[in-house]
Amino acid sequence: MSTFPRIARFRFAAELRRHLDALRAPIPLDDEILSEAQGSPLAAPIDIGGFTVGNRWCIHPMEGWDATDDGRPTETLLRRWRRFGESGAKLVWGGEAVAVLAEGRANPNQLLAGVCGIDGFVALLTAVTAAHRGRHGTVADLLVALQLTHSGRFSKPTAAGRRSRIAYHHPILDAKHGVDPHDTSCVLSDDDVERLIDAYVAAATMAAAAGFPMVDLKACHGYLVHEFLSARRRPGRFGGDFDGRTRLLRTLVERVRAECPGLIVGVRLSLFDAVPWHKVDGHGEPVPFADSTPYDCGFGVDEHDPTQMDLAEPIRLLALLRDMGVAAVNLSAGSPYTVPHIQRPAAFPPSDGYPPPEDPLVGVWRQIDACRLAKEAVPGLVLVGSGYTYLQDYAAHAAQAVVRRGWIDVVGLGRMVLSYPELPADTLAGRPLARGLVCRTFSDCTTAPRNGLRSGCYPLDAFYKRLEPEATTMKAVKAGG
């Protein structure tokens, strides 16, 4: 259990602000959440790729473990999309991570583009738009994207286990995740990369045909396109120097924009990373890296101290993406598999994680501050921020403050909307928060898929509390059974 003060104990923003000052994590907090009628900065529209988005709330894409075995949407999955629509957020970024190739599925029940097809994509889009129209009246200012991905090193397309497809052999991650460092068959060839690019374009074409106005080319969290950004050890066109390492992402952007005219292109990017961490004697610590320095296997990582970020290359990439016509970038950090406390600050670790080594508020500040620096460095590019869920009752106080200050354009929510999808609508309407639904970062939404269970909030969503046999299995997992 976390030994850090729980957010719910702070009765007012001023109390939390004093704690943040003591942590040297100066997350800005407005004392009062303004409604749309009161002129909330979160209610202001914003242009993304020529589309007027109605407010500054965004729903992050999440990786579901509840499609059919062959990759089609199920009723449980569509329920989640309907809840995204009911949220009141006017930007639904990706909704769901959709694999472009069967080999790149992160789990055996992830959506698969080629099988899902246009009809499946229509079902997803209809679920979110119909729910939004029913609750909020209009979808004219609602922008919905579809996230396209290949899970690379973390691919697990069947229940038989992980089948990694990698950009290069990593001196730490190979051992950590069971990849034979001498196995060349798991490394994508340049021809494999070209076929992968074709698969992304085919999936984007289907998304456009289904009516999606936007796609997200996922380049975060250690998945394949993100891994290529650190592929200094890879020979050939798609590795080595900055131009080579960014070539896959840049080519994806160029091809999709050229072959799907009118489709808005976004990128979800891990702005920085860190050397992998692991659990040792009940606590988390960095994997020993002395033999791997200067550390050449990170993106946005200080090569001399890989526990720290270096934003020089990420900022350079953001400027390139802006100039190539990418309409917006959704900024995240790290990987949930290797540095969960950095990627997803939480009070309680998932079943395969480690207790937080710092007050999670420090992790929230790290992401907010990095996004602020990126926003200052790359004007003219719409940026979406992450990491706000751990702020819990004060997520909207911080969201309003950072948007008002111009530190970020749009604030995204992920885990929070699994338990409390209506938070954006409630804040904009001036309604009090439903505190019993506020995500307390128990990490069940991560523990569940790590153990082959359907994705959702088991502690707070009544639907999942009653879902069997998953609810019983979750209790056993958490009890160590």
C-alpha positions in Angstrom: 0.0 0.0 0.0 1.2 3.5 -0.8 2.7 5.4 2.1 2.2 8.8 0.4 -0.7 11.1 1.4 -3.9 10.2 -0.4 -5.4 12.9 -2.6 -8.8 12.5 -1.0 -7.5 13.7 2.3 -6.9 17.2 0.9 -10.1 19.2 1.4 -9.2 22.2 -0.7 -6.9 23.0 -3.6 -4.9 25.3 -1.3 -4.1 22.3 1.0 -2.9 20.2 -2.0 -0.9 23.2 -3.3 1.0 23.3 0.0 1.9 19.6 -0.3 3.0 20.1 -3.9 5.2 23.0 -2.9 6.9 20.7 -0.3 7.5 18.1 -3.0 8.8 20.8 -5.4 6.2 19.7 -7.9 4.4 23.0 -8.6 1.4 21.7 -10.5 -0.9 24.7 -10.9 -4.3 24.4 -9.4 -7.2 26.8 -9.8 -9.2 27.2 -6.6 -12.5 27.1 -8.4 -13.7 25.0 -11.3 -15.5 27.3 -13.7 -18.5 26.1 -15.7 -18.9 26.8 -19.4 -21.4 29.5 -18.5 -18.8 31.1 -16.3 -16.2 31.2 -19.2 -14.2 28.1 -18.3 -11.0 27.9 -20.4 -11.8 24.2 -20.8 -15.0 25.1 -22.7 -13.1 27.1 -25.4 -13.2 25.6 -28.9 -10.0 24.7 -30.7 -9.1 24.1 -34.3 -7.5 20.7 -35.1 -6.7 20.1 -38.7 -9.4 22.5 -39.9 -12.0 20.9 -37.5 -13.5 23.0 -34.7 -13.4 20.9 -31.6 -15.9 22.0 -29.0 -13.9 22.0 -25.8 -10.5 21.2 -24.3 -11.3 17.8 -22.8 -9.9 14.7 -24.5 -10.4 10.9 -24.0 -7.2 9.0 -24.4 -7.1 5.7 -26.4 -6.9 2.6 -24.3 -5.9 -1.0 -25.2 -8.9 -3.3 -24.8 -8.8 -7.0 -24.0 -12.4 -7.5 -24.9 -12.8 -7.8 -28.6 -13.6 -11.2 -30.2 -10.8 -13.7 -30.6 -10.5 -12.7 -34.3 -10.5 -9.0 -33.5 -14.1 -7.6 -33.9 -15.9 -5.3 -31.5 -18.1 -6.9 -28.8 -20.9 -5.5 -26.7 -18.6 -4.9 -23.8 -16.2 -3.0 -25.9 -18.9 -0.9 -27.5 -20.2 -0.1 -24.1 -16.9 1.6 -23.3 -17.1 3.6 -26.6 -20.6 4.7 -25.7 -19.3 5.9 -22.4 -16.6 7.9 -24.2 -19.4 9.6 -26.1 -21.4 10.3 -23.0 -18.4 11.9 -21.3 -18.9 15.4 -22.8 -15.3 15.5 -24.1 -15.2 16.8 -27.6 -12.0 15.0 -28.6 -12.0 11.2 -28.5 -8.4 10.5 -29.4 -8.2 7.0 -30.9 -10.8 5.4 -28.6 -9.1 2.0 -28.9 -5.7 0.7 -30.0 -6.4 -1.2 -33.2 -3.6 -3.5 -34.4 -2.8 -3.2 -38.1 -1.4 -6.7 -38.4 -2.4 -9.9 -36.5 1.2 -10.3 -35.4 1.1 -6.9 -33.7 -1.8 -7.5 -31.4 -0.9 -6.8 -27.8 -3.3 -9.4 -26.6 -5.5 -12.2 -28.1 -8.6 -10.0 -27.8 -7.4 -6.7 -29.3 -9.2 -5.2 -32.2 -7.6 -6.1 -35.6 -8.0 -3.8 -38.5 -8.2 -6.3 -41.3 -10.8 -8.4 -39.6 -12.7 -5.6 -38.0 -13.0 -3.9 -41.4 -15.2 -1.0 -42.4 -18.3 -2.5 -40.8 -16.5 -2.9 -37.5 -15.1 0.6 -37.6 -18.6 1.9 -38.4 -19.9 0.2 -35.3 -17.2 1.9 -33.2 -17.9 5.3 -34.6 -21.6 4.9 -34.4 -21.4 3.9 -30.7 -19.5 7.0 -29.6 -21.4 9.5 -31.8 -24.9 8.2 -31.1 -24.2 8.3 -27.4 -22.7 11.8 -27.6 -25.7 13.0 -29.6 -28.1 11.4 -27.2 -26.5 13.0 -24.1 -25.2 16.3 -25.5 -27.3 17.1 -28.5 -24.8 17.6 -31.3 -21.8 15.9 -32.8 -20.9 18.8 -35.1 -18.0 19.8 -32.8 -17.0 16.2 -31.8 -13.8 14.9 -33.3 -13.3 11.1 -33.1 -10.0 9.4 -34.1 -9.0 5.8 -34.5 -5.6 4.7 -33.1 -3.5 2.4 -35.3 -0.8 0.4 -33.7 1.7 -2.5 -33.8 2.8 -3.7 -30.4 6.2 -4.8 -31.4 8.2 -6.1 -28.5 5.0 -6.5 -26.5 3.0 -8.4 -29.1 1.0 -11.3 -27.7 -1.4 -12.2 -30.6 -2.4 -15.6 -29.0 -2.9 -17.0 -25.6 0.3 -19.1 -26.1 2.4 -16.2 -25.0 4.4 -13.2 -26.2 5.8 -13.2 -29.7 8.0 -10.2 -29.9 8.7 -8.3 -33.2 11.4 -5.8 -32.6 13.3 -3.0 -34.2 16.6 -4.0 -32.6 18.0 -6.1 -29.8 18.0 -4.1 -26.5 20.6 -4.9 -23.9 18.2 -4.7 -21.0 14.7 -5.3 -22.4 15.7 -8.6 -24.2 16.5 -10.2 -20.9 13.6 -8.6 -19.1 11.0 -9.7 -21.6 12.4 -13.1 -22.7 13.8 -12.2 -26.1 16.8 -14.3 -27.2 19.5 -11.7 -27.9 20.9 -13.9 -30.7 17.6 -14.5 -32.5 17.5 -12.5 -35.7 14.1 -13.8 -36.8 12.2 -11.5 -34.4 13.9 -8.3 -35.8 11.9 -6.8 -38.6 13.8 -6.5 -41.9 13.5 -3.3 -44.0 11.2 -5.3 -46.3 9.0 -6.1 -43.2 8.9 -2.4 -42.4 7.7 -1.6 -45.9 4.9 -4.1 -45.6 4.1 -2.7 -42.1 3.7 0.8 -43.7 1.3 -0.6 -46.3 -0.7 -2.2 -43.5 -1.0 1.1 -41.7 -2.1 2.9 -44.9 -4.7 0.1 -45.5 -6.1 0.5 -42.0 -6.2 4.3 -42.3 -8.0 3.9 -45.6 -10.7 1.7 -44.0 -11.0 4.2 -41.1 -11.7 7.0 -43.6 -14.2 4.9 -45.5 -16.0 4.2 -42.2 -16.4 7.9 -41.6 -13.6 8.5 -39.1 -12.3 12.1 -39.6 -9.0 11.3 -37.9 -6.4 8.6 -37.2 -3.7 8.4 -34.7 -0.4 6.8 -35.6 0.7 5.4 -32.2 4.4 6.1 -31.4 4.4 5.7 -27.6 4.8 3.3 -24.6 7.5 1.1 -26.1 5.4 -0.2 -28.9 7.0 -0.7 -32.3 6.9 2.7 -33.9 8.1 4.2 -30.6 10.9 1.6 -30.4 12.2 2.6 -33.8 12.8 6.2 -32.5 15.6 4.7 -30.3 17.0 2.3 -32.8 20.5 3.6 -32.9 21.8 0.1 -33.0 19.8 -0.8 -36.1 21.6 -0.7 -39.4 20.0 0.4 -42.6 17.4 3.0 -43.6 15.3 2.8 -40.5 17.9 3.1 -37.8 21.1 4.8 -36.8 20.9 8.6 -36.8 17.9 10.8 -36.1 16.8 10.8 -39.8 16.9 7.0 -39.9 15.2 6.4 -36.5 12.4 8.8 -37.4 11.9 7.5 -41.0 9.2 5.0 -40.1 7.0 7.5 -38.4 7.7 10.2 -41.0 6.9 7.8 -43.8 3.6 6.7 -42.1 2.6 10.4 -41.9 3.5 11.1 -45.5 1.8 8.0 -46.9 -1.4 8.4 -44.9 -1.7 12.1 -45.7 -1.0 11.4 -49.4 -3.3 8.4 -49.8 -6.1 9.4 -47.5 -6.7 13.1 -48.4 -8.9 14.9 -46.0 -8.1 12.5 -43.1 -6.7 14.4 -40.1 -3.5 12.8 -38.8 -2.4 12.8 -35.2 0.4 11.1 -33.3 0.5 9.8 -29.8 4.1 10.2 -28.7 6.1 9.3 -25.6 7.8 12.6 -25.1 10.5 11.0 -22.9 11.4 7.7 -21.5 13.8 6.3 -18.8 15.9 3.2 -18.3 13.7 0.3 -17.4 12.8 -0.3 -13.7 12.0 -3.6 -11.9 10.8 -4.9 -8.6 13.6 -5.8 -6.1 12.8 -7.0 -2.5 9.4 -5.4 -2.6 10.4 -2.0 -4.0 11.2 -0.6 -7.5 14.6 0.4 -8.7 16.2 1.0 -12.1 17.6 -2.1 -13.8 21.4 -1.9 -13.5 22.7 0.0 -16.5 26.3 0.7 -15.8 27.4 -1.7 -18.6 25.0 0.1 -21.0 26.3 3.7 -20.7 26.4 5.9 -22.6 22.8 4.7 -22.9 21.9 4.6 -26.6 18.6 2.8 -26.4 16.3 5.5 -25.4 14.3 8.4 -26.9 14.1 11.5 -24.9 16.6 10.0 -22.4 19.8 11.5 -21.0 22.5 9.1 -22.3 24.8 9.8 -19.4 22.0 9.4 -16.7 19.2 7.4 -18.3 17.0 7.9 -15.2 16.5 11.5 -16.5 14.9 12.9 -19.6 16.5 14.9 -22.4 13.9 16.6 -24.6 16.2 17.8 -27.4 15.3 15.0 -29.9 11.6 14.9 -29.0 11.2 18.6 -29.5 13.1 18.3 -32.9 10.6 15.6 -33.9 7.6 17.6 -32.8 8.7 20.5 -35.0 9.1 18.1 -38.0 5.7 16.6 -37.4 4.1 20.0 -37.3 5.8 21.0 -40.5 4.7 17.7 -42.2 1.0 18.5 -41.5 0.4 16.5 -38.3 -2.6 18.3 -36.8 -2.0 17.4 -33.2 0.2 15.3 -30.9 -1.0 13.6 -27.8 2.0 13.5 -25.4 2.6 10.7 -23.0 5.7 9.3 -21.4 7.6 6.1 -21.0 6.1 2.6 -21.1 3.6 0.8 -18.8 5.7 -2.3 -19.2 9.1 -0.8 -18.2 8.5 2.4 -16.2 4.9 2.4 -15.0 5.5 5.0 -12.3 6.6 7.5 -14.9 4.1 6.6 -17.5 1.0 6.2 -15.3 1.5 7.7 -11.8 -0.6 5.6 -9.3 -1.0 5.0 -5.6 -1.2 1.2 -6.1 0.9 -0.8 -8.5 -0.6 -3.3 -11.0 0.0 -7.0 -10.3 3.3 -7.0 -12.3 4.5 -3.6 -11.1 6.3 -2.2 -8.1 5.3 0.2 -5.3 5.7 3.8 -6.4 9.2 5.0 -5.6 8.1 8.6 -5.3 5.0 10.5 -4.5 3.0 10.0 -7.7 2.4 13.7 -7.8 6.0 14.1 -8.7 5.3 11.9 -11.7 2.3 14.0 -12.7 4.4 17.2 -12.5 7.2 15.6 -14.6 4.7 15.1 -17.4 3.0 18.5 -17.1 6.3 20.3 -17.0 7.7 18.3 -20.0 4.6 19.2 -22.0 5.0 22.8 -21.0 8.5 22.9 -22.3 7.4 21.2 -25.6 4.6 23.7 -26.0 7.0 26.6 -25.6 9.5 25.1 -28.0 7.0 24.1 -30.8 4.4 26.8 -31.3 1.7 26.2 -33.9 1.2 22.5 -33.0 -1.8 21.4 -30.9 -0.6 19.4 -27.9 -2.7 17.1 -25.7 -1.5 16.4 -22.1 -1.5 13.2 -20.1 -1.1 12.1 -16.5 -3.9 14.0 -14.8 -5.9 11.1 -13.4 -3.8 10.7 -10.3 -4.9 14.3 -9.3 -8.3 12.7 -8.8 -10.7 15.3 -7.2 -8.3 18.0 -8.4 -7.8 16.9 -12.0 -10.2 19.6 -13.3 -8.5 22.2 -11.1 -5.2 21.4 -12.7 -6.6 21.0 -16.2 -8.2 24.4 -16.1 -5.0 26.0 -14.8 -2.7 24.6 -17.4 -5.0 25.4 -20.3 -5.5 28.9 -19.0 -1.8 29.4 -18.7 -1.2 28.1 -22.2 1.0 25.2 -21.0 -1.1 22.7 -23.0 -3.9 23.0 -25.5 -6.1 20.0 -24.5 -6.2 17.8 -21.4 -6.6 14.1 -21.8 -8.1 11.5 -19.4 -7.6 7.8 -19.6 -8.2 5.6 -16.5 -10.5 8.2 -15.1 -13.2 7.7 -17.7 -13.4 4.0 -17.0 -14.9 4.8 -13.6 -16.2 8.3 -14.2 -16.8 9.1 -17.9 -19.1 12.1 -17.1 -16.3 14.1 -15.3 -15.8 16.5 -18.3 -19.6 17.1 -18.7 -20.0 17.6 -15.0 -17.2 20.1 -14.7 -18.4 22.1 -17.7 -22.0 22.1 -16.4 -20.9 23.3 -13.0 -22.1 20.2 -11.3 -20.3 18.8 -8.2 -18.0 15.9 -8.8 -19.4 12.4 -8.1 -16.6 11.6 -5.7 -17.7 8.0 -5.4 -16.8 7.5 -9.0 -13.4 9.3 -9.1 -10.6 7.0 -10.0 -8.3 6.3 -7.1 -5.6 4.6 -9.2 -6.1 1.1 -7.8 -4.6 -0.1 -11.1 -7.2 -2.9 -11.5 -7.7 -1.6 -15.1 -4.1 -2.6 -15.7 -4.0 -5.7 -13.5 -7.1 -7.2 -15.3 -5.6 -7.3 -18.9 -2.2 -8.4 -17.5 -4.0 -11.5 -16.2 -6.1 -12.1 -19.4 -9.3 -10.4 -18.1 -11.6 -7.9 -19.8 -10.6 -4.2 -19.5 -12.5 -2.0 -17.1 -12.8 -0.5 -13.6 -13.6 -3.4 -11.3 -13.6 -1.4 -8.0 -16.0 1.5 -9.1 -17.9 0.5 -12.2 -21.0 -1.6 -11.1 -20.9 -3.3 -14.5 -17.5 -4.9 -13.8 -18.3 -5.6 -10.1 -21.0 -8.0 -11.5 -19.0 -9.3 -14.4 -18.3 -13.0 -13.9 -16.0 -14.9 -13.8 -13.7 -11.8 -14.1 -14.8 -10.1 -10.9 -14.0 -13.3 -8.8 -10.7 -13.8 -10.6 -9.7 -10.2 -10.0 -10.3 -10.6 -6.3 -8.2 -13.8 -6.3 -5.3 -12.0 -8.2 -5.3 -9.1 -5.8 -5.3 -11.5 -2.8 -2.4 -13.3 -4.3 -4.4 -16.3 -5.2 
